[in-house]
Amino acid sequence: MRRFTLVVFAGLTVLASPASATPAVQATASAAKTPSKSTAKKKKRPPGFTGANAPKSSYRKEPLEKPSGDLWLRAENLAQEVRVSIYKQDGSFDDASLAKLDELFRCLVTGEVRAVRSELYEQLSRIQDHFDGKRIDLVSGFRLGNGEQSSSRHFHASAADFRIKGISIHTIKKFVETLDMGNIGLGIYPTTQFVHVDFRAPGEPSFRWVDYAGSRRLKPAKKKSGRTQPARKPVS
């Protein structure tokens, strides 16, 4: 009788083992190992932005050399390009050439044109000279519409977003830093692979940044006759 009791007790022990856990218990254990959708969403981070004023000690001390004046630009959203010299033979600005560039820099949303800051064209010419005359592909120039803020240098026609085929944005940024004598904005956008360069108000510190956000491809608008300020007009 004693032996029979021991056998029965052993059988009950086997039935109560972890291997015989109910489906409900197993499902609970499985759910504990699987991260919830809300947890997965928390792991996704928005595009990052980091930026700071450039230390004055990093500014260029020597005067900038005058560029060749040659500019070969292609506006990506317009599929148009211009190849000109921004200088006349006497070294003064060629208004007819600048007017052609202004048209290429026009606002893609409104179609309006503004006289772009000539120092920006000179800076782009220096960049092109340094990279063996390779064409500069313009991503964005003057911007007026689509809720553009007046604090943007694009709004004031003194900024350009661009890239150069075959040249790293980091390489371009490193070179532009050597041209910084103050009041310059310089940023790179690794996600969409372009560089931003702008001129700021005199005395305003230079600012440098990295932004993982991208630019939206805008559909070009028809050019309007109205001007936000007098733009250059081609002259013979």
C-alpha positions as a LaTeX table, in Angstrom:
\begin{tabular}{lrrr}
\hline
Residue & $x$ (\AA) & $y$ (\AA) & $z$ (\AA) \\
\hline
Met1 & 0.00 & 0.00 & 0.00 \\
Arg2 & 2.86 & 2.33 & 0.82 \\
Arg3 & 4.53 & 1.57 & $-2.50$ \\
Phe4 & 1.31 & 2.36 & $-4.41$ \\
Thr5 & 1.05 & 5.77 & $-2.71$ \\
Leu6 & 4.58 & 6.69 & $-3.79$ \\
Val7 & 3.84 & 5.77 & $-7.44$ \\
Val8 & 0.71 & 7.92 & $-7.50$ \\
Phe9 & 2.58 & 10.88 & $-5.97$ \\
Ala10 & 5.35 & 10.59 & $-8.62$ \\
Gly11 & 2.75 & 10.62 & $-11.42$ \\
Leu12 & 1.14 & 13.78 & $-10.09$ \\
Thr13 & 4.56 & 15.47 & $-9.91$ \\
Val14 & 5.19 & 14.77 & $-13.63$ \\
Leu15 & 1.81 & 16.20 & $-14.59$ \\
Ala16 & 2.55 & 19.43 & $-12.70$ \\
Ser17 & 5.91 & 20.00 & $-14.45$ \\
Pro18 & 6.60 & 23.26 & $-16.51$ \\
Ala19 & 6.31 & 21.35 & $-19.78$ \\
Ser20 & 2.60 & 20.88 & $-19.12$ \\
Ala21 & 1.85 & 24.58 & $-18.55$ \\
Thr22 & $-1.46$ & 25.76 & $-19.92$ \\
Pro23 & $-1.61$ & 27.68 & $-23.29$ \\
Ala24 & $-2.67$ & 30.85 & $-21.43$ \\
Val25 & 0.50 & 30.79 & $-19.31$ \\
Gln26 & 2.68 & 30.13 & $-22.36$ \\
Ala27 & 1.06 & 33.03 & $-24.25$ \\
Thr28 & 1.70 & 35.36 & $-21.32$ \\
Ala29 & 5.38 & 34.42 & $-21.23$ \\
Ser30 & 5.70 & 34.92 & $-25.00$ \\
Ala31 & 4.05 & 38.34 & $-24.83$ \\
Ala32 & 6.50 & 39.42 & $-22.14$ \\
Lys33 & 9.41 & 38.77 & $-24.52$ \\
Thr34 & 7.83 & 40.62 & $-27.50$ \\
Pro35 & 8.20 & 44.44 & $-27.38$ \\
Ser36 & 4.96 & 46.35 & $-27.81$ \\
Lys37 & 4.33 & 48.66 & $-30.77$ \\
Ser38 & 4.51 & 51.70 & $-28.51$ \\
Thr39 & 7.98 & 50.62 & $-27.32$ \\
Ala40 & 9.13 & 50.12 & $-30.92$ \\
Lys41 & 7.92 & 53.59 & $-31.86$ \\
Lys42 & 9.85 & 55.18 & $-29.01$ \\
Lys43 & 13.09 & 53.85 & $-30.51$ \\
Lys44 & 12.59 & 55.89 & $-33.68$ \\
Arg45 & 14.28 & 59.27 & $-33.39$ \\
Pro46 & 13.43 & 62.37 & $-35.42$ \\
Pro47 & 16.05 & 63.82 & $-37.79$ \\
Gly48 & 18.83 & 65.36 & $-35.73$ \\
Phe49 & 20.18 & 68.90 & $-35.88$ \\
Thr50 & 23.40 & 70.11 & $-34.29$ \\
Gly51 & 24.88 & 73.55 & $-34.73$ \\
Ala52 & 26.91 & 76.27 & $-33.07$ \\
Asn53 & 28.60 & 79.58 & $-33.74$ \\
Ala54 & 32.03 & 79.14 & $-35.28$ \\
Pro55 & 34.79 & 80.35 & $-32.94$ \\
Lys56 & 36.33 & 83.62 & $-34.11$ \\
Ser57 & 39.74 & 82.01 & $-33.83$ \\
Ser58 & 38.77 & 79.82 & $-36.80$ \\
Tyr59 & 38.04 & 82.78 & $-39.09$ \\
Arg60 & 40.30 & 83.37 & $-42.04$ \\
Lys61 & 42.90 & 86.05 & $-41.36$ \\
Glu62 & 44.16 & 86.67 & $-44.91$ \\
Pro63 & 42.05 & 88.54 & $-47.49$ \\
Leu64 & 40.18 & 86.34 & $-49.93$ \\
Glu65 & 41.66 & 86.07 & $-53.39$ \\
Lys66 & 39.46 & 87.24 & $-56.22$ \\
Pro67 & 37.95 & 84.23 & $-58.01$ \\
Ser68 & 38.12 & 83.61 & $-61.74$ \\
Gly69 & 34.50 & 84.72 & $-61.97$ \\
Asp70 & 33.55 & 81.66 & $-63.99$ \\
Leu71 & 30.31 & 80.01 & $-62.93$ \\
Trp72 & 28.66 & 76.92 & $-64.32$ \\
Leu73 & 25.40 & 76.25 & $-62.49$ \\
Arg74 & 22.52 & 73.90 & $-63.08$ \\
Ala75 & 19.21 & 74.31 & $-61.23$ \\
Glu76 & 18.03 & 70.77 & $-60.46$ \\
Asn77 & 14.31 & 71.57 & $-60.07$ \\
Leu78 & 14.28 & 73.66 & $-63.26$ \\
Ala79 & 16.52 & 71.41 & $-65.38$ \\
Gln80 & 18.19 & 74.60 & $-66.62$ \\
Glu81 & 21.80 & 75.64 & $-66.52$ \\
Val82 & 23.83 & 78.80 & $-66.99$ \\
Arg83 & 27.52 & 79.14 & $-67.76$ \\
Val84 & 28.86 & 82.69 & $-67.51$ \\
Ser85 & 31.61 & 84.91 & $-66.16$ \\
Ile86 & 30.36 & 87.27 & $-63.46$ \\
Tyr87 & 33.07 & 89.83 & $-64.32$ \\
Lys88 & 33.69 & 92.11 & $-67.26$ \\
Gln89 & 37.20 & 92.41 & $-68.69$ \\
Asp90 & 37.90 & 95.39 & $-66.40$ \\
Gly91 & 37.06 & 93.27 & $-63.33$ \\
Ser92 & 33.72 & 94.91 & $-62.54$ \\
Phe93 & 30.54 & 92.87 & $-62.24$ \\
Asp94 & 28.78 & 91.99 & $-65.47$ \\
Asp95 & 25.11 & 92.81 & $-64.81$ \\
Ala96 & 23.95 & 90.77 & $-67.80$ \\
Ser97 & 25.62 & 87.64 & $-66.42$ \\
Leu98 & 24.31 & 88.29 & $-62.92$ \\
Ala99 & 20.79 & 88.69 & $-64.31$ \\
Lys100 & 20.99 & 85.25 & $-65.92$ \\
Leu101 & 22.08 & 83.76 & $-62.62$ \\
Asp102 & 19.29 & 85.59 & $-60.77$ \\
Glu103 & 16.74 & 83.93 & $-63.05$ \\
Leu104 & 18.25 & 80.53 & $-62.25$ \\
Phe105 & 18.01 & 81.33 & $-58.51$ \\
Arg106 & 14.34 & 82.38 & $-58.73$ \\
Cys107 & 11.78 & 81.21 & $-56.18$ \\
Leu108 & 10.40 & 77.85 & $-57.26$ \\
Val109 & 7.05 & 78.44 & $-55.55$ \\
Thr110 & 6.19 & 81.94 & $-56.77$ \\
Gly111 & 8.44 & 82.25 & $-59.81$ \\
Glu112 & 9.65 & 85.64 & $-58.58$ \\
Val113 & 13.19 & 86.87 & $-59.05$ \\
Arg114 & 15.43 & 88.86 & $-56.72$ \\
Ala115 & 18.91 & 90.27 & $-57.19$ \\
Val116 & 21.09 & 87.71 & $-55.42$ \\
Arg117 & 23.92 & 89.00 & $-53.26$ \\
Ser118 & 26.93 & 89.27 & $-55.58$ \\
Glu119 & 29.33 & 88.09 & $-52.84$ \\
Leu120 & 27.51 & 84.75 & $-52.91$ \\
Tyr121 & 28.23 & 84.37 & $-56.62$ \\
Glu122 & 31.88 & 85.17 & $-55.95$ \\
Gln123 & 32.00 & 82.54 & $-53.22$ \\
Leu124 & 30.47 & 79.93 & $-55.53$ \\
Ser125 & 33.05 & 80.84 & $-58.16$ \\
Arg126 & 35.85 & 80.27 & $-55.61$ \\
Ile127 & 34.38 & 76.89 & $-54.76$ \\
Gln128 & 34.15 & 75.94 & $-58.42$ \\
Asp129 & 37.72 & 77.10 & $-59.06$ \\
His130 & 38.96 & 74.91 & $-56.21$ \\
Phe131 & 37.17 & 71.82 & $-57.53$ \\
Asp132 & 38.57 & 72.06 & $-61.05$ \\
Gly133 & 35.64 & 73.88 & $-62.60$ \\
Lys134 & 33.14 & 71.08 & $-61.91$ \\
Arg135 & 29.52 & 72.08 & $-62.40$ \\
Ile136 & 27.62 & 73.18 & $-59.30$ \\
Asp137 & 24.12 & 71.69 & $-59.03$ \\
Leu138 & 21.78 & 74.17 & $-57.35$ \\
Val139 & 19.18 & 72.61 & $-55.04$ \\
Ser140 & 17.65 & 75.86 & $-53.78$ \\
Gly141 & 18.33 & 79.58 & $-54.17$ \\
Phe142 & 15.99 & 82.48 & $-53.50$ \\
Arg143 & 12.84 & 81.44 & $-51.61$ \\
Leu144 & 9.83 & 83.64 & $-51.01$ \\
Gly145 & 6.73 & 81.44 & $-51.02$ \\
Asn146 & 5.55 & 78.36 & $-49.17$ \\
Gly147 & 5.70 & 80.04 & $-45.77$ \\
Glu148 & 9.38 & 80.94 & $-45.96$ \\
Gln149 & 10.49 & 82.81 & $-42.84$ \\
Ser150 & 12.08 & 86.25 & $-43.14$ \\
Ser151 & 14.86 & 85.02 & $-40.85$ \\
Ser152 & 16.01 & 82.66 & $-43.60$ \\
Arg153 & 18.92 & 83.82 & $-45.72$ \\
His154 & 17.16 & 82.21 & $-48.69$ \\
Phe155 & 14.39 & 84.78 & $-48.19$ \\
His156 & 16.98 & 87.56 & $-48.52$ \\
Ala157 & 18.57 & 86.07 & $-51.67$ \\
Ser158 & 21.88 & 85.48 & $-49.96$ \\
Ala159 & 21.95 & 81.68 & $-49.65$ \\
Ala160 & 22.49 & 78.65 & $-51.86$ \\
Asp161 & 21.94 & 74.93 & $-51.32$ \\
Phe162 & 24.06 & 72.93 & $-53.73$ \\
Arg163 & 26.14 & 69.85 & $-54.44$ \\
Ile164 & 28.96 & 68.93 & $-56.79$ \\
Lys165 & 28.84 & 65.52 & $-58.44$ \\
Gly166 & 31.68 & 63.31 & $-57.30$ \\
Ile167 & 32.68 & 65.57 & $-54.39$ \\
Ser168 & 31.79 & 64.70 & $-50.79$ \\
Ile169 & 29.72 & 67.28 & $-48.92$ \\
His170 & 32.25 & 66.96 & $-46.10$ \\
Thr171 & 35.07 & 67.84 & $-48.49$ \\
Ile172 & 33.16 & 70.88 & $-49.73$ \\
Lys173 & 32.40 & 71.98 & $-46.16$ \\
Lys174 & 36.04 & 71.66 & $-45.16$ \\
Phe175 & 37.12 & 73.92 & $-48.02$ \\
Val176 & 34.40 & 76.53 & $-47.45$ \\
Glu177 & 35.53 & 76.79 & $-43.83$ \\
Thr178 & 38.85 & 78.16 & $-45.13$ \\
Leu179 & 36.91 & 80.99 & $-46.85$ \\
Asp180 & 35.06 & 82.05 & $-43.70$ \\
Met181 & 36.00 & 85.58 & $-42.66$ \\
Gly182 & 32.90 & 85.95 & $-40.49$ \\
Asn183 & 29.12 & 86.35 & $-40.97$ \\
Ile184 & 28.83 & 83.12 & $-42.98$ \\
Gly185 & 26.33 & 80.28 & $-42.55$ \\
Leu186 & 27.62 & 76.84 & $-43.47$ \\
Gly187 & 25.65 & 73.62 & $-43.10$ \\
Ile188 & 25.59 & 70.12 & $-44.49$ \\
Tyr189 & 22.60 & 67.83 & $-45.04$ \\
Pro190 & 23.82 & 64.20 & $-45.05$ \\
Thr191 & 20.39 & 62.68 & $-45.79$ \\
Thr192 & 19.91 & 64.49 & $-49.10$ \\
Gln193 & 23.59 & 65.23 & $-49.67$ \\
Phe194 & 23.84 & 68.98 & $-50.17$ \\
Val195 & 25.73 & 71.91 & $-48.68$ \\
His196 & 24.23 & 75.23 & $-47.58$ \\
Val197 & 26.25 & 78.46 & $-47.80$ \\
Asp198 & 24.98 & 81.93 & $-46.95$ \\
Phe199 & 26.07 & 85.47 & $-46.12$ \\
Arg200 & 24.70 & 87.15 & $-43.00$ \\
Ala201 & 24.50 & 90.71 & $-41.74$ \\
Pro202 & 27.86 & 92.39 & $-41.06$ \\
Gly203 & 29.06 & 91.60 & $-37.55$ \\
Glu204 & 26.81 & 88.55 & $-37.20$ \\
Pro205 & 28.83 & 85.49 & $-36.13$ \\
Ser206 & 29.37 & 82.60 & $-38.48$ \\
Phe207 & 27.23 & 79.56 & $-37.78$ \\
Arg208 & 27.89 & 75.95 & $-38.76$ \\
Trp209 & 25.58 & 72.96 & $-38.52$ \\
Val210 & 24.66 & 69.44 & $-39.55$ \\
Asp211 & 21.00 & 68.68 & $-40.33$ \\
Tyr212 & 19.67 & 65.22 & $-41.16$ \\
Ala213 & 16.42 & 66.64 & $-42.49$ \\
Gly214 & 16.04 & 66.89 & $-46.24$ \\
Ser215 & 14.65 & 69.31 & $-48.79$ \\
Arg216 & 11.35 & 68.80 & $-50.57$ \\
Arg217 & 11.40 & 68.69 & $-54.33$ \\
Leu218 & 9.16 & 71.56 & $-55.41$ \\
Lys219 & 7.32 & 71.89 & $-58.69$ \\
Pro220 & 8.52 & 75.05 & $-60.48$ \\
Ala221 & 5.92 & 77.78 & $-60.83$ \\
Lys222 & 5.46 & 80.00 & $-63.84$ \\
Lys223 & 7.50 & 83.17 & $-63.62$ \\
Lys224 & 5.59 & 86.25 & $-62.51$ \\
Ser225 & 6.18 & 89.79 & $-63.59$ \\
Gly226 & 6.10 & 91.16 & $-60.04$ \\
Arg227 & 9.41 & 91.60 & $-58.18$ \\
Thr228 & 10.01 & 91.54 & $-54.46$ \\
Gln229 & 12.73 & 94.09 & $-55.02$ \\
Pro230 & 14.37 & 95.38 & $-58.19$ \\
Ala231 & 16.20 & 92.51 & $-59.83$ \\
Arg232 & 18.99 & 92.91 & $-62.29$ \\
Lys233 & 17.93 & 93.23 & $-65.88$ \\
Pro234 & 20.05 & 91.95 & $-68.75$ \\
Val235 & 21.98 & 94.69 & $-70.51$ \\
Ser236 & 23.65 & 94.59 & $-73.88$ \\
\hline
\end{tabular}
